[in-house]
Structure formats: C-alpha cells, structure tokens
Amino acid sequence: MKKLLTLLTILLLTVLAACGSDEDDTASNGEGSDSGKKEITFGATTGPYSDMVNKAIAPLLEEKGYTVENKEFTDYIQPNNSLANGDLDANLFQHKIYMEAFAEENNMDLSEVIIVPTAPMGLYSNTFDSIDAIEDGSTIVIANDPTNLARTLVMLQDEGLITISEDVDPLRASVDDIAENPKNLKFQEIEAGQLPRAVESEDLAAVPGNYALAADIDLLDALALEDMPDDYRNRVVVNTEDLDKQYVKDIKEVVESDEFEQIIDEEFQGFGKPEWMKED
C-alpha cells in the first residue's frame, strides 16, 4: 500500500511539474498573454492623422520592437467597426464626443488611450491680413453643422469679434445666440467641406483644420486659430477590454515621449496641443 501511495505521489508531482514547465514556456513565448504581442494594426483616416501614425507613432513603436501596420480609411464609420470586430488594435481619427456617441449608438465599448495634437479651426482671408483689419459689414462663411458652427462662434468670441449670449452653452451656440456683433459681420452657412473654396471668394472663412489641410491651406496662414477644447481633439482609441494590455501602454508611452513632441513640432506645425502636453 505504501509503495502504491509513493508511486501515485511521484506521478502527481511529475504531472504538476510538467504543467508548470508548460506554463513557463507559454509565458516566455508570449502565448496566452499579451506580453508577446509585437504586431499592432492601426487605423486612421487619410490625411494628417494617418500621417501622424506613419511619421510619429509607428517609428517610435518600431524602436520598441513592434511591427506596425497602418490601414487608411476615407470615412468615419469603418475605423470603429474594424476596431470592434478585431481587424484593428487601435485607431486615430475621432474626438471624444464622436467616440462616445458612436459607441452608444452601435453598442460598442471603446476607450481613449491618449489625446494627440489636433489641427484647429482657423479663420482665413485673402482680403484682410489681420483681425484688426476686418471691416464693418464683412461676410464670414461658416460651417452649417452644429459642432463646427459652435466651435467657430467660440473662436470668434475669443478674438473679440462677437459675444455669445451668457444664457447659452457656447459649445452648443448658433448664430441666433450672438448677443453682440460690433463689426456687423454677415454670416453665411455652408457645408464644412466647401469652406476652403470660400477663402477665395468671400471676405472671411472659418475652416476646420482637417479640411484646411486637405486643401493644402497652411494652418499658420490663419488670422486666428481656435483654442480647441480637449473634447474636440482627436485621440488614440482601443476596445476597452484591451486598455490594460502592454501594447496599449506602449502606445501611450511613445505619444508622451519627447521624441513624439519633437516630430509634431517639425512635421505638424499649427496643430493645437492637448492640455497634458501644455502642462509639461
């Protein structure tokens, strides 16, 4: 009986040792955990944010040993769908308000990793060379969608051109909420995508940064650039279940690095930096 018990004990210890060895091998190979994940698939809309992945984020991740693929999109729907179904590990194209609304509407669980520098709304003119030079009765063309329109009005208020009624949330303001308009500006609302053309034909045009860059407008040519709230800045987004994985922590780390900011300063001039960058 003792021999049988001894044999069973030895057999059990052998099995446990083998299991422990397998687990160690699995951990060391990165299988079964995310520690060994070295391939990251990003998604970004064609233009400056795809460029930001290619020129700033991917090279710094590659220095950490990652292989980075960047898939470009021409719409604002598929980058989140592709993220949710696992075709992407992260995306970069959207601000907080859009992310939260899209996730709620489509029953997704998305989370931001970090906010990145973002092209701001700008006030452009081929007629005037400064804010002070704007003449009484000038026409300004602005976006007709609620979000960009409100941002435009806040920018104009910051420049002293109008005053928004105190009874209204500035981020939801419309032209009807303008309380003071000392230069008697005339407002014309059109589709945001048409605003770059208006720079050529009208006195003034308030152009969102992405449309300005797509039309090869230099952000630094603006008479004024908006002081954009962080809620409207783009961010790296992942599925919430991946938020604590190592590759996500490494994405955040490279965006927070001095090397990333240096690339932004050299390659993305005029982009407004998020509050966390300004605090450094």
Backbone as CSV, one residue per row, in Angstrom:
resi,resn,N_x,N_y,N_z,CA_x,CA_y,CA_z,C_x,C_y,C_z
1,MET,0.828,-1.207,0.000,0.000,0.000,0.000,0.868,1.264,0.000
2,LYS,1.937,1.216,0.824,2.832,2.369,0.881,3.509,2.607,-0.453
3,LYS,3.901,1.468,-1.106,4.534,1.599,-2.419,3.582,2.241,-3.432
4,LEU,2.305,1.871,-3.343,1.303,2.434,-4.254,1.132,3.927,-4.037
5,LEU,1.056,4.340,-2.757,0.915,5.761,-2.433,2.136,6.556,-2.897
6,THR,3.301,5.942,-2.688,4.534,6.623,-3.116,4.559,6.799,-4.625
7,LEU,4.162,5.747,-5.334,4.125,5.805,-6.796,3.153,6.872,-7.294
8,LEU,1.968,6.930,-6.647,0.970,7.939,-7.034,1.475,9.351,-6.764
9,THR,2.156,9.516,-5.640,2.687,10.835,-5.292,3.712,11.300,-6.313
10,ILE,4.633,10.373,-6.678,5.659,10.705,-7.668,5.019,11.058,-8.999
11,LEU,3.995,10.262,-9.378,3.301,10.502,-10.642,2.628,11.868,-10.650
12,LEU,1.968,12.221,-9.511,1.282,13.512,-9.398,2.267,14.668,-9.476
13,LEU,3.395,14.566,-8.793,4.405,15.621,-8.809,4.987,15.807,-10.204
14,THR,5.145,14.687,-10.921,5.668,14.748,-12.284,4.717,15.508,-13.196
15,VAL,3.412,15.212,-13.066,2.393,15.896,-13.870,2.361,17.388,-13.568
16,LEU,2.404,17.750,-12.269,2.364,19.166,-11.876,3.595,19.903,-12.382
17,ALA,4.755,19.225,-12.298,5.989,19.857,-12.775,5.918,20.115,-14.268
18,ALA,5.355,19.152,-14.985,5.220,19.305,-16.437,4.299,20.448,-16.774
19,CYS,3.178,20.571,-16.030,2.236,21.674,-16.276,2.889,23.012,-16.012
20,GLY,3.664,23.064,-14.884,4.342,24.308,-14.558,5.332,24.698,-15.617
21,SER,6.047,23.693,-16.153,7.006,23.969,-17.220,6.321,24.498,-18.461
22,ASP,5.147,23.886,-18.808,4.395,24.353,-19.970,3.950,25.787,-19.806
23,GLU,3.486,26.132,-18.569,3.014,27.493,-18.317,4.159,28.481,-18.435
24,ASP,5.361,28.060,-17.913,6.510,28.952,-18.007,6.899,29.189,-19.456
25,ASP,6.861,28.092,-20.250,7.211,28.220,-21.655,6.231,29.117,-22.381
26,THR,4.928,28.942,-22.038,3.897,29.765,-22.676,4.099,31.230,-22.353
27,ALA,4.384,31.518,-21.061,4.589,32.908,-20.656,5.810,33.493,-21.341
28,SER,6.893,32.684,-21.403,8.111,33.213,-22.002,7.953,33.428,-23.500
29,ASN,7.091,32.649,-24.139,6.854,32.810,-25.578,5.816,33.872,-25.881
30,GLY,5.136,34.390,-24.829,4.125,35.408,-25.035,2.800,34.839,-25.449
31,GLU,2.671,33.490,-25.501,1.408,32.883,-25.884,0.489,32.841,-24.670
32,GLY,-0.769,33.168,-24.898,-1.726,33.158,-23.801,-1.703,34.435,-23.000
33,SER,-0.768,35.354,-23.282,-0.758,36.662,-22.650,-0.448,37.684,-23.726
34,ASP,-0.606,38.982,-23.406,-0.378,39.974,-24.452,1.056,40.478,-24.414
35,SER,1.860,39.934,-23.454,3.222,40.432,-23.307,4.060,40.185,-24.547
36,GLY,3.702,39.157,-25.339,4.487,38.852,-26.519,3.941,39.458,-27.793
37,LYS,2.875,40.241,-27.716,2.281,40.841,-28.913,3.213,41.902,-29.468
38,LYS,3.679,41.708,-30.674,4.614,42.653,-31.272,4.142,43.168,-32.623
39,GLU,2.896,42.928,-32.967,2.325,43.454,-34.194,1.092,44.285,-33.854
40,ILE,1.084,45.520,-34.280,-0.027,46.430,-33.987,-0.603,46.926,-35.315
41,THR,-1.912,46.793,-35.448,-2.592,47.317,-36.630,-3.382,48.561,-36.250
42,PHE,-2.957,49.697,-36.782,-3.633,50.971,-36.554,-4.622,51.222,-37.687
43,GLY,-5.603,52.045,-37.424,-6.495,52.559,-38.449,-6.602,54.062,-38.300
44,ALA,-6.516,54.791,-39.413,-6.618,56.247,-39.358,-7.207,56.751,-40.666
45,THR,-7.886,57.881,-40.597,-8.429,58.475,-41.813,-7.301,59.081,-42.652
46,THR,-7.456,58.996,-43.957,-6.452,59.529,-44.876,-6.233,61.017,-44.601
47,GLY,-4.979,61.410,-44.525,-4.673,62.802,-44.250,-3.743,62.937,-43.060
48,PRO,-3.888,64.008,-42.277,-2.903,64.308,-41.233,-2.794,63.260,-40.132
49,TYR,-3.889,62.561,-39.826,-3.804,61.614,-38.707,-3.232,60.279,-39.141
50,SER,-3.417,59.922,-40.403,-2.682,58.793,-40.956,-1.195,59.144,-41.020
51,ASP,-0.901,60.386,-41.406,0.487,60.843,-41.425,1.097,60.802,-40.025
52,MET,0.303,61.145,-39.019,0.805,61.145,-37.653,1.176,59.729,-37.199
53,VAL,0.360,58.758,-37.594,0.696,57.373,-37.287,1.994,56.985,-37.991
54,ASN,2.072,57.290,-39.292,3.219,56.861,-40.093,4.517,57.567,-39.719
55,LYS,4.428,58.864,-39.398,5.646,59.647,-39.170,6.068,59.726,-37.705
56,ALA,5.114,59.575,-36.792,5.432,59.799,-35.381,5.211,58.569,-34.499
57,ILE,4.040,57.968,-34.596,3.720,56.873,-33.671,4.397,55.571,-34.085
58,ALA,4.258,55.179,-35.340,4.815,53.900,-35.791,6.333,53.817,-35.625
59,PRO,7.102,54.836,-36.054,8.555,54.728,-35.888,8.991,54.541,-34.436
60,LEU,8.318,55.216,-33.521,8.688,55.103,-32.107,8.296,53.741,-31.541
61,LEU,7.178,53.186,-32.007,6.803,51.835,-31.589,7.758,50.800,-32.165
62,GLU,8.212,51.050,-33.384,9.153,50.119,-34.010,10.474,50.091,-33.252
63,GLU,10.845,51.222,-32.653,12.049,51.252,-31.820,11.887,50.364,-30.588
64,LYS,10.639,50.122,-30.194,10.354,49.238,-29.075,10.205,47.777,-29.514
65,GLY,10.407,47.533,-30.796,10.351,46.161,-31.277,9.039,45.750,-31.916
66,TYR,8.136,46.697,-32.103,6.841,46.381,-32.710,6.914,46.484,-34.235
67,THR,6.060,45.724,-34.891,5.788,45.899,-36.304,4.423,46.573,-36.406
68,VAL,4.355,47.707,-37.099,3.123,48.494,-37.134,2.591,48.565,-38.564
69,GLU,1.334,48.200,-38.723,0.632,48.380,-39.991,-0.410,49.473,-39.804
70,ASN,-0.496,50.368,-40.758,-1.484,51.440,-40.680,-2.467,51.321,-41.835
71,LYS,-3.724,51.055,-41.528,-4.762,50.968,-42.548,-5.461,52.315,-42.660
72,GLU,-5.567,52.830,-43.888,-6.186,54.133,-44.103,-7.656,53.977,-44.475
73,PHE,-8.470,54.914,-43.962,-9.906,54.921,-44.227,-10.302,56.287,-44.777
74,THR,-11.372,56.298,-45.547,-11.865,57.551,-46.118,-13.211,57.953,-45.525
75,ASP,-13.636,57.259,-44.475,-14.901,57.593,-43.817,-14.707,57.499,-42.316
76,TYR,-15.745,57.903,-41.571,-15.665,57.916,-40.113,-16.459,56.775,-39.474
77,ILE,-16.865,55.811,-40.269,-17.653,54.679,-39.768,-16.792,53.427,-39.609
78,GLN,-16.090,53.079,-40.682,-15.347,51.817,-40.704,-14.200,51.742,-39.690
79,PRO,-13.513,52.828,-39.349,-12.427,52.677,-38.372,-12.900,52.133,-37.027
80,ASN,-14.096,52.524,-36.593,-14.613,51.984,-35.333,-15.184,50.582,-35.511
81,ASN,-15.842,50.342,-36.637,-16.347,48.986,-36.895,-15.199,47.988,-36.961
82,SER,-14.129,48.379,-37.623,-12.968,47.497,-37.757,-12.275,47.276,-36.425
83,LEU,-12.283,48.295,-35.584,-11.713,48.148,-34.244,-12.540,47.168,-33.417
84,ALA,-13.854,47.339,-33.459,-14.743,46.499,-32.651,-14.707,45.037,-33.077
85,ASN,-14.528,44.775,-34.368,-14.532,43.373,-34.821,-13.147,42.739,-34.819
86,GLY,-12.142,43.487,-34.351,-10.820,42.904,-34.178,-9.865,43.057,-35.335
87,ASP,-10.285,43.738,-36.405,-9.383,43.947,-37.538,-8.316,44.993,-37.222
88,LEU,-8.593,45.867,-36.261,-7.639,46.875,-35.814,-7.354,46.687,-34.330
89,ASP,-6.164,47.102,-33.924,-5.821,47.123,-32.495,-6.069,48.497,-31.891
90,ALA,-6.023,49.537,-32.727,-6.226,50.911,-32.261,-6.568,51.775,-33.470
91,ASN,-7.231,52.902,-33.221,-7.444,53.842,-34.320,-7.193,55.272,-33.863
92,LEU,-7.031,56.144,-34.834,-6.780,57.559,-34.566,-7.495,58.382,-35.621
93,PHE,-8.631,59.000,-35.219,-9.356,59.839,-36.185,-10.475,60.642,-35.539
94,GLN,-10.824,60.379,-34.273,-12.070,60.902,-33.718,-11.852,61.638,-32.400
95,HIS,-12.783,62.566,-32.121,-12.755,63.239,-30.824,-13.701,62.537,-29.852
96,LYS,-13.664,62.985,-28.622,-14.384,62.302,-27.542,-15.885,62.251,-27.784
97,ILE,-16.459,63.369,-28.204,-17.907,63.437,-28.366,-18.374,62.459,-29.435
98,TYR,-17.636,62.392,-30.534,-17.992,61.440,-31.592,-17.828,60.005,-31.105
99,MET,-16.709,59.713,-30.438,-16.457,58.356,-29.956,-17.576,57.864,-29.044
100,GLU,-17.961,58.691,-28.095,-18.979,58.279,-27.135,-20.334,58.098,-27.797
101,ALA,-20.686,59.002,-28.715,-21.975,58.892,-29.401,-22.011,57.661,-30.298
102,PHE,-20.916,57.413,-31.028,-20.859,56.263,-31.935,-20.910,54.960,-31.150
103,ALA,-20.179,54.908,-30.045,-20.144,53.692,-29.239,-21.520,53.379,-28.651
104,GLU,-22.200,54.405,-28.183,-23.528,54.195,-27.606,-24.522,53.748,-28.668
105,GLU,-24.481,54.390,-29.816,-25.428,54.074,-30.882,-25.213,52.668,-31.440
106,ASN,-23.955,52.202,-31.425,-23.628,50.908,-32.026,-23.280,49.828,-31.004
107,ASN,-23.582,50.115,-29.740,-23.365,49.142,-28.664,-21.922,48.646,-28.633
108,MET,-20.985,49.586,-28.668,-19.560,49.263,-28.593,-19.000,49.739,-27.262
109,ASP,-17.906,49.128,-26.843,-17.229,49.536,-25.612,-15.840,50.031,-25.995
110,LEU,-15.727,51.348,-26.241,-14.488,51.957,-26.697,-13.926,52.883,-25.621
111,SER,-12.609,52.992,-25.588,-11.962,53.870,-24.606,-10.806,54.618,-25.259
112,GLU,-10.575,55.833,-24.800,-9.434,56.590,-25.297,-8.170,56.157,-24.565
113,VAL,-7.071,56.183,-25.294,-5.765,55.901,-24.705,-5.083,57.208,-24.340
114,ILE,-5.050,58.128,-25.307,-4.400,59.417,-25.074,-4.831,60.387,-26.164
115,ILE,-4.935,61.668,-25.813,-5.292,62.730,-26.760,-4.029,63.175,-27.489
116,VAL,-4.156,63.448,-28.777,-2.993,63.848,-29.583,-3.178,65.280,-30.089
117,PRO,-2.099,65.928,-30.520,-2.231,67.247,-31.155,-3.165,67.169,-32.352
118,THR,-3.978,68.206,-32.510,-5.061,68.173,-33.489,-5.102,69.483,-34.271
119,ALA,-5.385,69.378,-35.561,-5.470,70.581,-36.404,-6.679,71.413,-35.994
120,PRO,-6.485,72.674,-35.633,-7.587,73.501,-35.135,-8.376,74.187,-36.243
121,MET,-9.555,74.654,-35.872,-10.319,75.557,-36.732,-9.503,76.831,-36.939
122,GLY,-9.556,77.386,-38.151,-8.838,78.621,-38.411,-9.706,79.627,-39.141
123,LEU,-9.433,80.892,-38.922,-10.116,81.969,-39.635,-9.176,82.458,-40.732
124,TYR,-9.605,82.289,-41.999,-8.736,82.588,-43.141,-9.337,83.702,-43.996
125,SER,-8.443,84.445,-44.636,-8.909,85.525,-45.502,-7.840,85.881,-46.526
126,ASN,-8.272,86.099,-47.749,-7.388,86.673,-48.769,-7.623,88.172,-48.914
127,THR,-8.550,88.684,-48.102,-8.906,90.108,-48.160,-8.229,90.903,-47.062
128,PHE,-8.194,90.318,-45.857,-7.623,91.009,-44.695,-6.390,90.264,-44.191
129,ASP,-5.440,91.025,-43.645,-4.211,90.405,-43.165,-4.112,90.340,-41.643
130,SER,-5.169,90.761,-40.968,-5.189,90.679,-39.502,-6.628,90.798,-39.003
131,ILE,-6.834,90.430,-37.759,-8.160,90.560,-37.148,-8.569,92.030,-37.100
132,ASP,-7.627,92.893,-36.732,-7.928,94.326,-36.604,-8.321,94.947,-37.938
133,ALA,-7.867,94.354,-39.052,-8.137,94.934,-40.373,-9.522,94.587,-40.911
134,ILE,-10.222,93.673,-40.262,-11.551,93.260,-40.740,-12.500,94.459,-40.713
135,GLU,-13.155,94.696,-41.835,-14.000,95.887,-41.971,-15.435,95.622,-41.558
136,ASP,-16.114,96.678,-41.209,-17.531,96.620,-40.826,-18.360,96.061,-41.977
137,GLY,-19.255,95.095,-41.641,-20.152,94.544,-42.637,-19.565,93.424,-43.470
138,SER,-18.373,92.948,-43.125,-17.742,91.872,-43.892,-18.539,90.577,-43.775
139,THR,-18.434,89.748,-44.808,-19.118,88.453,-44.823,-18.151,87.366,-44.369
140,ILE,-18.608,86.537,-43.458,-17.819,85.403,-42.990,-18.608,84.123,-43.263
141,VAL,-17.970,83.169,-43.910,-18.608,81.899,-44.244,-18.226,80.887,-43.168
142,ILE,-19.229,80.185,-42.649,-19.004,79.256,-41.547,-19.705,77.931,-41.837
143,ALA,-19.326,76.905,-41.091,-19.925,75.577,-41.271,-21.377,75.579,-40.808
144,ASN,-22.206,74.753,-41.473,-23.621,74.712,-41.095,-23.962,73.549,-40.151
145,ASP,-22.969,72.692,-39.844,-23.261,71.618,-38.882,-23.066,72.149,-37.470
146,PRO,-23.874,71.689,-36.512,-23.891,72.278,-35.167,-22.538,72.302,-34.464
147,THR,-21.768,71.224,-34.565,-20.498,71.154,-33.836,-19.494,72.172,-34.351
148,ASN,-19.260,72.182,-35.661,-18.290,73.120,-36.218,-18.766,74.564,-36.122
149,LEU,-20.066,74.765,-36.230,-20.605,76.115,-36.111,-20.341,76.677,-34.721
150,ALA,-20.622,75.875,-33.701,-20.402,76.336,-32.332,-18.924,76.623,-32.082
151,ARG,-18.065,75.745,-32.586,-16.614,75.970,-32.429,-16.202,77.283,-33.087
152,THR,-16.766,77.556,-34.248,-16.451,78.802,-34.949,-16.828,80.011,-34.117
153,LEU,-18.030,79.975,-33.548,-18.501,81.120,-32.764,-17.640,81.335,-31.525
154,VAL,-17.209,80.249,-30.896,-16.325,80.380,-29.732,-15.002,81.019,-30.147
155,MET,-14.463,80.591,-31.293,-13.213,81.181,-31.793,-13.393,82.676,-32.056
156,LEU,-14.497,83.051,-32.690,-14.747,84.467,-32.984,-14.926,85.277,-31.704
157,GLN,-15.536,84.663,-30.704,-15.681,85.344,-29.415,-14.315,85.536,-28.760
158,ASP,-13.463,84.516,-28.820,-12.124,84.623,-28.248,-11.319,85.740,-28.910
159,GLU,-11.606,86.009,-30.189,-10.896,87.064,-30.919,-11.566,88.427,-30.771
160,GLY,-12.656,88.498,-30.001,-13.326,89.765,-29.746,-14.228,90.249,-30.866
161,LEU,-14.548,89.354,-31.814,-15.373,89.764,-32.948,-16.860,89.677,-32.643
162,ILE,-17.250,88.794,-31.746,-18.655,88.668,-31.342,-18.699,88.343,-29.848
163,THR,-19.898,88.388,-29.303,-20.137,87.915,-27.944,-21.333,86.969,-27.986
164,ILE,-21.180,85.804,-27.396,-22.266,84.825,-27.331,-23.095,85.079,-26.074
165,SER,-24.389,84.930,-26.189,-25.279,85.143,-25.051,-24.856,84.300,-23.854
166,GLU,-24.872,84.895,-22.677,-24.472,84.192,-21.462,-25.447,83.084,-21.090
167,ASP,-26.637,83.117,-21.652,-27.659,82.116,-21.331,-27.463,80.806,-22.094
168,VAL,-26.455,80.766,-22.957,-26.288,79.617,-23.855,-24.952,78.931,-23.588
169,ASP,-24.955,77.599,-23.659,-23.706,76.837,-23.608,-22.934,77.149,-24.891
170,PRO,-21.750,77.752,-24.798,-21.016,78.143,-26.013,-20.769,76.977,-26.972
171,LEU,-20.621,75.761,-26.445,-20.347,74.613,-27.307,-21.591,74.139,-28.048
172,ARG,-22.738,74.785,-27.773,-23.984,74.470,-28.489,-24.588,75.721,-29.126
173,ALA,-23.791,76.756,-29.238,-24.304,78.041,-29.723,-24.561,78.013,-31.224
174,SER,-25.523,78.843,-31.641,-25.813,79.054,-33.058,-25.740,80.551,-33.334
175,VAL,-25.875,80.910,-34.587,-25.823,82.322,-34.961,-26.891,83.123,-34.226
176,ASP,-28.023,82.510,-33.943,-29.107,83.203,-33.229,-28.719,83.560,-31.803
177,ASP,-27.647,82.948,-31.293,-27.223,83.186,-29.911,-26.147,84.257,-29.801
178,ILE,-25.863,84.933,-30.913,-24.888,86.025,-30.871,-25.540,87.243,-30.223
179,ALA,-24.960,87.690,-29.110,-25.525,88.829,-28.378,-24.955,90.152,-28.881
180,GLU,-23.684,90.165,-29.241,-23.044,91.393,-29.724,-22.231,91.075,-30.968
181,ASN,-22.322,91.975,-31.948,-21.620,91.807,-33.220,-21.139,93.188,-33.669
182,PRO,-20.100,93.716,-32.981,-19.712,95.126,-33.181,-19.288,95.470,-34.603
183,LYS,-18.775,94.516,-35.368,-18.371,94.793,-36.747,-19.481,94.460,-37.752
184,ASN,-20.665,94.117,-37.228,-21.815,93.798,-38.084,-21.473,92.741,-39.140
185,LEU,-20.778,91.704,-38.693,-20.404,90.631,-39.602,-21.643,89.940,-40.141
186,LYS,-21.593,89.581,-41.427,-22.696,88.852,-42.051,-22.293,87.384,-42.161
187,PHE,-23.129,86.507,-41.637,-22.792,85.094,-41.573,-23.483,84.307,-42.684
188,GLN,-22.708,83.491,-43.365,-23.241,82.617,-44.406,-22.847,81.176,-44.056
189,GLU,-23.829,80.302,-43.913,-23.571,78.922,-43.506,-23.582,77.989,-44.715
190,ILE,-22.525,77.149,-44.830,-22.442,76.175,-45.916,-21.867,74.867,-45.360
191,GLU,-21.822,73.832,-46.195,-21.229,72.564,-45.800,-19.746,72.774,-45.475
192,ALA,-19.289,72.117,-44.410,-17.915,72.312,-43.952,-16.894,71.990,-45.040
193,GLY,-17.168,70.969,-45.838,-16.232,70.581,-46.876,-16.049,71.611,-47.968
194,GLN,-16.984,72.565,-48.065,-16.906,73.606,-49.095,-16.191,74.867,-48.608
195,LEU,-15.847,74.897,-47.330,-15.290,76.120,-46.747,-13.942,76.544,-47.342
196,PRO,-13.040,75.618,-47.672,-11.767,76.075,-48.251,-11.950,76.906,-49.521
197,ARG,-12.942,76.565,-50.354,-13.193,77.341,-51.572,-13.659,78.754,-51.248
198,ALA,-14.355,78.886,-50.121,-14.889,80.194,-49.743,-13.783,81.178,-49.377
199,VAL,-12.617,80.659,-49.016,-11.495,81.550,-48.703,-11.172,82.416,-49.914
200,GLU,-11.327,81.839,-51.106,-11.005,82.563,-52.332,-12.071,83.586,-52.720
201,SER,-13.323,83.297,-52.368,-14.420,84.108,-52.910,-15.063,85.067,-51.914
202,GLU,-14.851,84.848,-50.623,-15.515,85.683,-49.614,-14.506,86.434,-48.759
203,ASP,-15.015,87.353,-47.943,-14.117,88.153,-47.097,-13.358,87.278,-46.100
204,LEU,-14.100,86.372,-45.474,-13.526,85.535,-44.421,-14.167,84.155,-44.475
205,ALA,-13.432,83.137,-44.052,-14.000,81.795,-43.946,-13.373,81.103,-42.737
206,ALA,-14.217,80.455,-41.947,-13.752,79.689,-40.786,-13.693,78.222,-41.210
207,VAL,-12.469,77.688,-41.330,-12.271,76.358,-41.914,-11.743,75.389,-40.861
208,PRO,-12.437,74.255,-40.639,-11.906,73.227,-39.733,-10.552,72.736,-40.226
209,GLY,-9.687,72.365,-39.296,-8.322,72.020,-39.626,-8.170,70.906,-40.644
210,ASN,-8.979,69.854,-40.535,-8.827,68.735,-41.469,-9.147,69.151,-42.895
211,TYR,-10.153,70.020,-43.069,-10.498,70.484,-44.412,-9.448,71.469,-44.942
212,ALA,-8.892,72.267,-44.044,-7.839,73.196,-44.466,-6.623,72.427,-44.988
213,LEU,-6.204,71.405,-44.247,-5.038,70.625,-44.655,-5.299,69.856,-45.945
214,ALA,-6.519,69.338,-46.089,-6.862,68.608,-47.313,-6.807,69.513,-48.536
215,ALA,-7.032,70.815,-48.331,-6.996,71.787,-49.430,-5.633,72.472,-49.542
216,ASP,-4.635,71.927,-48.828,-3.272,72.473,-48.856,-3.207,73.905,-48.336
217,ILE,-4.072,74.216,-47.381,-4.005,75.513,-46.714,-3.050,75.386,-45.528
218,ASP,-2.110,76.299,-45.435,-1.160,76.300,-44.325,-1.875,76.817,-43.072
219,LEU,-1.897,76.011,-42.028,-2.572,76.431,-40.794,-2.008,77.745,-40.264
220,LEU,-0.728,77.964,-40.482,-0.095,79.167,-39.947,-0.459,80.430,-40.730
221,ASP,-1.197,80.272,-41.843,-1.680,81.434,-42.602,-2.974,82.012,-42.021
222,ALA,-3.540,81.353,-41.049,-4.812,81.808,-40.467,-4.641,83.133,-39.727
223,LEU,-5.673,83.954,-39.785,-5.688,85.168,-38.973,-5.794,84.815,-37.492
224,ALA,-6.456,83.686,-37.238,-6.604,83.205,-35.865,-6.838,81.697,-35.897
225,LEU,-6.343,81.005,-34.884,-6.590,79.580,-34.715,-7.315,79.372,-33.400
226,GLU,-8.280,78.475,-33.397,-9.070,78.264,-32.192,-8.245,77.663,-31.062
227,ASP,-8.609,78.004,-29.851,-8.090,77.346,-28.660,-9.032,76.177,-28.388
228,MET,-8.755,75.063,-29.010,-9.677,73.930,-29.053,-9.812,73.235,-27.693
229,PRO,-11.034,72.995,-27.220,-11.213,72.184,-26.013,-10.746,70.758,-26.269
230,ASP,-10.211,70.105,-25.255,-9.701,68.746,-25.427,-10.766,67.757,-25.906
231,ASP,-12.022,68.031,-25.593,-13.084,67.122,-26.035,-13.173,67.062,-27.558
232,TYR,-12.665,68.094,-28.241,-12.709,68.132,-29.696,-11.381,67.725,-30.336
233,ARG,-10.419,67.363,-29.526,-9.144,66.899,-30.078,-9.229,65.397,-30.337
234,ASN,-8.510,64.953,-31.348,-8.502,63.530,-31.673,-7.701,62.742,-30.646
235,ARG,-8.029,61.473,-30.567,-7.366,60.603,-29.599,-7.152,59.211,-30.163
236,VAL,-6.156,58.526,-29.617,-5.980,57.107,-29.913,-7.049,56.359,-29.139
237,VAL,-7.759,55.455,-29.826,-8.877,54.723,-29.220,-8.653,53.221,-29.391
238,VAL,-9.017,52.459,-28.341,-8.949,50.999,-28.390,-10.239,50.428,-27.821
239,ASN,-10.431,49.125,-27.990,-11.517,48.450,-27.291,-11.213,48.471,-25.801
240,THR,-12.212,48.748,-24.994,-12.000,48.896,-23.556,-11.352,47.665,-22.948
241,GLU,-11.671,46.472,-23.442,-11.097,45.249,-22.890,-9.585,45.172,-23.103
242,ASP,-9.056,45.972,-24.023,-7.617,45.954,-24.294,-6.860,47.061,-23.578
243,LEU,-7.559,47.888,-22.833,-6.976,49.119,-22.295,-5.746,48.878,-21.421
244,ASP,-5.707,47.763,-20.697,-4.588,47.494,-19.785,-3.510,46.610,-20.394
245,LYS,-3.590,46.316,-21.680,-2.590,45.463,-22.311,-1.294,46.246,-22.557
246,GLN,-0.196,45.503,-22.628,1.114,46.138,-22.713,1.273,46.978,-23.965
247,TYR,0.783,46.509,-25.100,0.972,47.281,-26.330,0.247,48.624,-26.266
248,VAL,-0.882,48.664,-25.540,-1.612,49.921,-25.371,-0.820,50.863,-24.462
249,LYS,-0.230,50.316,-23.416,0.619,51.131,-22.538,1.812,51.683,-23.311
250,ASP,2.336,50.883,-24.242,3.473,51.345,-25.033,3.065,52.427,-26.031
251,ILE,1.866,52.329,-26.589,1.362,53.400,-27.463,1.299,54.709,-26.681
252,LYS,0.743,54.648,-25.485,0.627,55.841,-24.646,2.011,56.403,-24.312
253,GLU,2.935,55.517,-24.032,4.277,55.943,-23.653,4.977,56.675,-24.797
254,VAL,4.844,56.171,-26.026,5.538,56.839,-27.136,4.903,58.189,-27.452
255,VAL,3.577,58.301,-27.303,2.922,59.587,-27.555,3.320,60.610,-26.489
256,GLU,3.598,60.142,-25.302,4.008,61.046,-24.222,5.495,61.402,-24.278
257,SER,6.226,60.812,-25.196,7.677,60.995,-25.220,8.084,62.336,-25.819
258,ASP,9.278,62.768,-25.464,9.839,63.995,-26.031,10.059,63.847,-27.532
259,GLU,10.390,62.630,-27.963,10.634,62.387,-29.380,9.367,62.607,-30.201
260,PHE,8.228,62.181,-29.668,6.956,62.392,-30.357,6.665,63.883,-30.489
261,GLU,6.832,64.624,-29.410,6.549,66.063,-29.459,7.476,66.778,-30.438
262,GLN,8.719,66.325,-30.517,9.655,66.928,-31.459,9.199,66.722,-32.903
263,ILE,8.700,65.516,-33.200,8.189,65.243,-34.550,6.972,66.120,-34.839
264,ILE,6.099,66.276,-33.853,4.919,67.133,-34.022,5.356,68.564,-34.338
265,ASP,6.320,69.073,-33.589,6.783,70.446,-33.792,7.387,70.638,-35.180
266,GLU,8.015,69.595,-35.711,8.680,69.710,-37.007,7.745,69.437,-38.180
267,GLU,6.871,68.455,-38.025,6.073,67.969,-39.150,4.612,68.429,-39.137
268,PHE,4.120,68.870,-37.986,2.688,69.198,-37.855,2.523,70.590,-37.243
269,GLN,3.154,71.566,-37.866,3.120,72.925,-37.352,1.696,73.498,-37.414
270,GLY,1.303,74.149,-36.340,-0.036,74.727,-36.264,-1.016,73.844,-35.530
271,PHE,-0.660,72.578,-35.311,-1.555,71.681,-34.581,-1.620,72.110,-33.117
272,GLY,-2.841,72.155,-32.577,-3.015,72.535,-31.187,-2.724,71.367,-30.266
273,LYS,-1.914,71.609,-29.241,-1.525,70.541,-28.324,-2.546,70.384,-27.204
274,PRO,-2.780,69.143,-26.760,-3.722,68.903,-25.658,-3.173,69.426,-24.344
275,GLU,-4.051,69.524,-23.367,-3.668,70.100,-22.078,-2.518,69.342,-21.433
276,TRP,-2.490,68.010,-21.554,-1.431,67.251,-20.885,-0.056,67.620,-21.444
277,MET,0.016,68.017,-22.702,1.284,68.428,-23.296,1.696,69.818,-22.801
278,LYS,0.711,70.684,-22.645,0.995,72.051,-22.218,1.494,72.096,-20.782
279,GLU,1.120,71.078,-20.010,1.488,71.048,-18.583,2.928,70.627,-18.380
280,ASP,3.533,70.022,-19.399,4.910,69.542,-19.263,5.917,70.682,-19.241
